[in-house]
Amino acid sequence: MAAQRELYDAIVIGAGIQGCFTAYHLAKHSKKVLLLEQFFLPHSRGSSHGQSRIIRRAYPEDFYTQMMAECYPIWAQLEHEAGTQLYRQTGLLMLGMKENPELKITQATLSRQGVEHQCLSSEELKQRFPNIRLARGEVGLLEASGGVLYANKALRALQDAIQQLGGIVHDGEKVVEIKPGLPVMVKTTSSSYQAKSLIITAGPWTNRLLRPLGAELPLQTLRINVCYWQEKVPGSYSVSQAFPCFIALGSSLAPHYFYGLPSREYPGLMKVCYHHGNNADPEERDCPAAFSDIQDVHILSSFVRDHLPDLQPEPAVMEHCMYTNTPDGHFVLDRHPKYDNIVIGAGFSGHGFKLSPVVGKILYELSMKLTPSYDLTPFRISRFPNLRKAHL
């Protein structure tokens, strides 16, 4: 078969947002790239589907805020190429108690990085956003450039762009075997391919591909409840009413943060979620809800009832999404410990979508043996001292 004899510069496994941006950067640099996806596109089995994601520069860590400075122009470039809107500026409101350390550190990071923002007192918040009910002592940090990314549209735009640039996208082809070497061989349910380098961006399926290669990352796969809540008065939390995206930092009652996006994708419904989930096998993510799933929805209902009084306190629509978390919540962007032409992008921990333009660039650089544009210390596999190396 012709596919067997053809030598690609790179094969990318997994056509979620990270794999798509990796293939996009490879194709942009005239590399012969093949993007493989086990499911038929579009699908809702991984972490990149759905209509919306938050984009923000507000992070406690300088390195994410710095990466975001490059992400915005790449998103804008993709918008221009696709001729469709992928980003809507709404502002990003971070809520927390005045003494909350994460809020303080994020504010300091934004100041240090020169990102436009405002600190809002409880009184100022009440005036600006009367339909948020605040806890006593709660204050806000408003980042002007925050907003919404249209996730499904972005994926489609990237998949189209990759093919227009000469890249090849094969969906409905599951990888069944990887043979390391020069070239690396990839066998799928349909065919066999070879490439100078391989990039694995397989989300919750990452370890299934890595185990036969003698490595296993400390990844936890979680099923997240994505909930939409009915507005009592349609439009009261909408983009047209200048309602921002928000993040409400955790409390003793709920250790993980809540986040919300103004109503738009489902008319009259606002997306409000709890940034946490429950252990789930990606093959069984559509199984009936576990008790802990129901507990998370109760926590979320209490938050909505207490803080967003103009929403009905029971979810109107509930969807699911997968997170693949690392122990520290930072990504893995590194080469395989034994095979330096196999590159891994994993553990995006529920906050990788907005950063994917730069993640894709870094994975492209690693795969082509170029000097990475960023210090990759926070993202190295070696930071996990107890990493199981089955055959290393």
Salt bridges, closest charged atoms under 4 A:
GLU6 OE2 - LYS32 NZ 2.85
ASP9 OD1 - LYS196 NZ 3.14
GLU37 OE2 - HIS43 NE2 3.26
ASP62 OD2 - ARG112 NH2 2.70
GLU70 OE2 - LYS361 NZ 2.68
GLU81 OE2 - LYS28 NZ 2.64
GLU123 OE2 - LYS126 NZ 3.58
GLU138 OE1 - HIS307 ND1 3.99
GLU173 OE2 - HIS170 ND1 2.90
GLU216 OE2 - ARG211 NE 3.22
GLU216 OE1 - ARG388 NH1 3.67
ASP281 OD1 - ARG208 NH2 2.93
GLU283 OE1 - ARG45 NH2 3.81
GLU283 OE2 - ARG208 NH1 3.38
ASP286 OD1 - ARG285 NE 3.16
ASP293 OD2 - ARG223 NH2 2.36
ASP306 OD1 - ARG305 NE 3.92
ASP328 OD2 - ARG383 NE 2.67
ASP340 OD1 - LYS369 NZ 3.85
